[in-house]
Amino acid sequence: MKKELTTVIMVMVDGKVKPLEDLTEEEYSRMLAAMAHRLTESMSDYYAQHPDEVKELAKI
């Protein structure tokens, strides 16, 4: 039986760990911006390697 996930821990840039619910508004905003940046780069890399899929997206 798997344990239920109860707390999400964030590893801060300085190496400290902090529960997600304890992040300040600024820390939370920076985390979301960093996640969006990584997602954008990952998607860009993926589609650069799969141009045929970009063409399929254009059809939608």
Order of alpha helices (4+ residues) and beta strands (2+ residues): beta-beta-alpha-alpha
